[in-house]
Amino acid sequence: MPLHPDSPAVPTPLPFSFELYPPRSDAATLALHDTIRILADAGPAFLSVTYGAGGSTGGRSLEVLRRIRATTDTEPMAHLTCVGNTYSGAAALIREFLDAGILSFLALRGDPPAGSSEDAAFLGDLESSAQLVQLIDRVQAARVPYTEARVPGLPGAAHVQRRERAQIAVAAFPRGHPRSRHPREHIDALVAKQAAGATLAITQLFFHADDYLSFVSRAREAGVTIPILPGIMPITAPGRLRRVLELSGEDLPGELAVALEIEPTADGRREVGVAYAAALVRAVVAGGAPGIHLYAFNHHDTVLAVLREAGILTPHPHKEAAR
């Protein structure tokens, strides 16, 4: 049931990626292994794995990242947050990820724990994601300042080469950060993250293409040159929409909300959510988005359906099995 049947077609191939979170039970772990396999088979640029506030799921995050590294050809991306981290603790965690072969990170300031004040006291030693970006770069430089390639036929000789630098992504906020003190603070923050060494930005969710496109335009005018990936979340239930709006502070997307409320079946609501997200994908790509990042909620069927309906993926052999 497409909400926007006249949305422009998407050019292919277009890079896409997915966000996952660590499982909370053994049964969820087995299900996530299947999801990783199926999502990786679709050919994403990377699979990112969230990291619990204050390190609550740090060990499980690393397990998932290792699983992606060991069983797929897809790049794993580790989330890191400033919340509750000391310099030494964050540096140790970064080294642990690097030792596991992880070379892609998403550096986040993070949200305050429930019930904490809105000042910076909850952050620990790291006060901004820009500082975390710099720390990732310094830890990697200290661990591998350069690499050496042997020279055939000359024992002991080597070519000294520059190390492969980590890709460090950061968050961007199309409609402003909830704790921004002035209208341009989120743009200034993105400029600072880029100056600190960020190589990619991924937006928080949004529901209207103009929110993303106008944000990118303002960021470019301010001097941001790194790619800005739109983060899109397919919403397939009214309760999920309400919860997302509570957490994000986004305005109610009226067309989507009404369509979800009046649709009587779960399958019908899924079609509504997929169609809305696919139309959003087509619109932002038509406006110049360099790729698409989808929040998967640890399920592969919905996000792959969005990509198929948007014209990014052809029908996939896993489609029927995933339903």
C-alpha positions in Angstrom: 0.0 0.0 0.0 2.4 2.7 -1.2 1.7 6.1 0.4 3.7 8.0 -2.2 3.5 6.0 -5.5 5.0 8.8 -7.5 8.3 9.0 -5.6 11.3 9.1 -7.9 13.2 5.9 -8.7 16.5 5.2 -7.0 19.7 4.9 -9.0 21.6 1.7 -8.4 24.0 0.6 -7.1 23.6 2.6 -4.0 25.5 1.9 -0.7 23.4 0.9 2.2 24.1 -0.2 5.8 22.2 -1.4 8.9 22.3 -0.9 12.7 22.0 -3.8 15.1 22.1 -4.1 18.9 23.6 -6.8 21.2 21.2 -9.6 22.0 19.9 -9.9 25.6 19.4 -13.7 25.7 20.7 -16.9 24.2 17.6 -17.3 22.0 18.0 -13.7 20.8 21.7 -14.5 20.1 20.8 -17.4 17.7 18.2 -15.3 16.0 20.7 -12.5 15.5 23.2 -14.9 14.0 20.6 -15.6 11.2 19.9 -11.9 10.8 23.6 -11.1 10.4 24.0 -13.8 7.8 21.0 -12.6 5.8 21.8 -8.9 6.0 25.4 -9.5 5.1 24.3 -11.5 2.1 22.5 -8.5 0.8 25.8 -6.6 0.4 25.8 -3.7 2.9 28.7 -1.3 3.2 28.8 -2.0 7.0 26.9 -3.4 9.9 27.0 -1.2 13.0 26.5 -2.5 16.5 25.2 -0.3 19.3 27.0 -0.1 22.7 25.0 0.1 25.9 25.1 3.3 28.0 27.8 3.1 30.5 29.1 0.0 28.9 26.1 -2.2 29.9 26.4 -4.3 26.7 30.0 -3.8 25.9 31.0 -7.4 26.0 28.1 -8.6 23.9 28.7 -5.8 21.4 32.3 -7.1 20.9 30.9 -10.6 20.5 28.6 -9.5 17.7 31.3 -7.5 16.0 33.6 -10.5 16.1 30.9 -12.6 14.7 30.4 -10.2 11.8 34.2 -10.1 11.2 34.6 -13.9 11.3 31.6 -15.1 9.4 30.9 -12.4 6.7 32.7 -10.1 4.3 30.9 -7.1 5.7 32.7 -4.3 7.6 31.6 -4.2 11.3 31.3 -0.8 12.9 31.6 -0.4 16.7 29.6 2.2 18.6 31.4 4.0 21.4 30.0 6.6 23.8 31.4 9.2 26.1 28.8 8.5 28.9 30.5 7.3 32.0 33.9 6.6 30.3 37.3 7.6 31.6 40.1 8.4 29.2 41.9 5.2 30.2 38.7 3.1 30.1 37.7 4.4 26.7 41.3 3.9 25.4 41.4 0.3 26.7 38.1 -0.4 25.0 39.2 1.1 21.7 42.4 -1.1 21.8 40.2 -4.1 22.5 38.1 -3.4 19.4 41.2 -2.7 17.3 42.8 -6.0 18.5 39.6 -7.7 17.2 40.2 -6.3 13.8 37.6 -3.5 14.0 38.5 -0.5 12.0 35.2 1.3 11.9 33.7 3.3 14.8 30.7 5.4 15.5 31.7 8.0 18.1 28.8 9.2 20.2 28.4 11.6 23.1 25.6 9.4 24.4 22.4 10.1 26.5 22.4 10.8 30.2 21.3 7.9 32.4 17.7 8.1 33.5 17.1 10.5 36.3 20.4 12.4 35.8 20.7 16.2 35.4 21.1 17.8 32.1 24.6 19.1 32.9 27.8 17.4 31.7 28.5 15.6 35.0 27.3 12.3 33.7 29.8 12.3 30.9 33.0 11.4 32.7 36.4 12.5 31.2 35.1 12.8 27.6 32.8 15.7 27.2 32.0 15.5 23.5 32.0 13.1 20.6 34.7 15.2 19.0 37.0 14.4 21.9 36.2 10.7 21.4 37.0 10.9 17.7 40.4 12.3 18.6 41.0 9.6 21.2 40.2 6.8 18.7 42.7 8.3 16.2 45.4 8.7 18.9 45.0 5.2 20.2 45.2 3.7 16.7 48.3 5.8 15.9 50.0 4.7 19.1 49.1 1.0 18.4 50.0 1.0 14.7 52.0 4.1 13.7 52.8 2.6 10.3 52.9 -0.8 8.6 55.8 -2.6 6.8 55.7 -4.6 3.6 58.6 -7.0 3.0 60.8 -6.5 -0.1 61.0 -9.8 -2.0 64.6 -11.0 -2.4 66.0 -8.6 0.3 65.9 -10.3 3.7 65.3 -7.8 6.5 64.3 -5.0 4.1 60.8 -3.5 4.2 58.8 -0.8 2.6 57.3 1.5 5.3 53.7 2.3 4.5 51.2 4.6 6.1 48.8 2.7 8.4 45.2 2.1 7.3 43.3 4.7 9.3 40.1 3.8 11.1 36.8 5.1 9.6 35.2 7.2 12.4 31.5 8.1 11.9 29.6 10.6 14.1 26.0 11.4 14.7 24.1 14.2 13.0 20.8 15.7 13.9 18.6 17.0 11.0 16.2 18.8 13.2 18.7 19.8 15.9 19.9 18.0 19.0 17.3 17.8 21.8 19.8 19.5 24.2 21.0 22.2 21.7 21.2 25.7 23.3 20.8 27.6 20.1 19.5 26.8 16.6 22.9 26.2 14.9 24.6 24.3 17.7 24.1 20.9 16.0 25.7 22.3 12.8 28.6 23.8 14.7 29.1 20.5 16.6 29.3 18.6 13.3 31.9 21.0 12.0 33.9 20.3 15.2 33.6 16.6 14.8 34.8 16.8 11.2 37.8 18.9 12.3 38.6 16.3 15.0 38.9 13.6 12.3 35.5 12.2 11.6 35.2 10.7 8.2 31.4 10.1 8.0 28.2 11.3 9.6 25.0 9.3 10.1 21.8 11.1 10.9 19.4 10.3 13.7 16.0 9.3 12.4 13.6 11.7 10.6 10.3 11.3 8.9 10.3 14.0 6.2 12.8 14.2 3.3 13.0 18.0 3.5 14.4 17.7 7.1 17.4 15.8 5.8 17.9 17.7 2.6 17.7 21.1 4.2 20.0 20.0 7.0 22.6 18.8 4.5 22.4 22.1 2.7 23.0 24.1 5.9 25.9 21.8 6.9 27.6 22.2 3.5 27.3 26.0 3.8 29.0 25.7 7.2 31.9 23.8 5.7 31.0 20.2 6.3 32.4 18.1 3.5 32.2 14.5 4.9 29.4 12.2 3.6 26.2 12.5 5.6 24.2 9.3 5.5 20.4 9.5 6.2 19.4 7.2 9.0 15.9 5.8 8.3 13.8 3.7 10.6 10.8 1.7 9.2 7.9 2.0 11.7 5.4 -0.8 11.5 3.2 -0.3 14.6 1.5 2.7 16.3 3.1 1.8 19.7 6.6 1.7 18.2 5.9 5.1 16.6 4.8 6.6 19.9 7.9 5.2 21.7 10.2 6.5 19.0 8.7 10.0 19.2 9.1 10.0 23.0 12.8 9.1 22.8 13.7 11.3 19.8 11.5 14.4 20.3 10.6 14.3 16.6 7.2 15.8 15.5 4.4 13.4 14.8 4.4 12.3 11.1 0.7 12.6 10.6 0.3 10.7 7.4 2.2 7.7 8.8 0.5 7.8 12.2 -3.0 7.9 10.7 -2.3 5.1 8.2 -0.9 2.8 11.0 -3.9 3.5 13.3 -6.6 2.7 10.7 -4.9 -0.4 9.3 -6.5 -3.4 11.1 -3.9 -6.1 10.6 -0.2 -6.5 11.5 0.6 -7.4 7.9 -1.2 -4.3 6.7 0.7 -2.1 9.2 4.0 -3.6 8.0 3.1 -2.7 4.4 2.3 0.8 5.5 5.6 1.2 7.4 7.7 -0.3 4.6 6.0 1.8 1.9 6.6 5.0 3.9 10.2 4.2 4.6 10.8 3.3 0.9 9.3 6.5 -0.3 11.5 8.4 2.1 14.6 6.5 0.8 13.7 7.4 -2.8 13.2 11.1 -1.9 16.4 11.6 -0.1 18.4 9.7 -2.7 16.8 11.9 -5.4 18.0 14.9 -3.4 21.6 13.6 -3.4 22.0 11.3 -0.4 25.2 9.2 -0.8 23.7 6.1 0.7 21.1 4.8 3.2 21.5 3.7 6.8 18.6 1.6 8.1 17.8 0.9 11.8 17.0 -2.8 11.7 15.8 -3.6 15.3 17.6 -6.9 14.9 15.2 -8.0 12.2 16.1 -8.4 8.6 12.8 -8.8 6.8 11.5 -5.3 7.2 14.6 -3.4 6.3 15.3 -5.6 3.3 11.7 -5.1 2.2 12.3 -1.3 2.3 15.3 -1.7 0.1 13.4 -3.9 -2.4 10.5 -1.5 -2.6 12.8 1.5 -3.0 14.4 -0.3 -5.9 17.8 -0.7 -4.3 17.6 -4.5 -4.0 16.2 -7.0 -6.4 13.9 -9.7 -5.0 16.0 -11.8 -2.7 15.8 -15.6 -2.2 15.5 -15.1 1.5 12.4 -13.0 1.1 9.8 -15.7 1.6 11.8 -17.5 4.3 12.1 -14.2 6.2 8.4 -13.7 6.6 
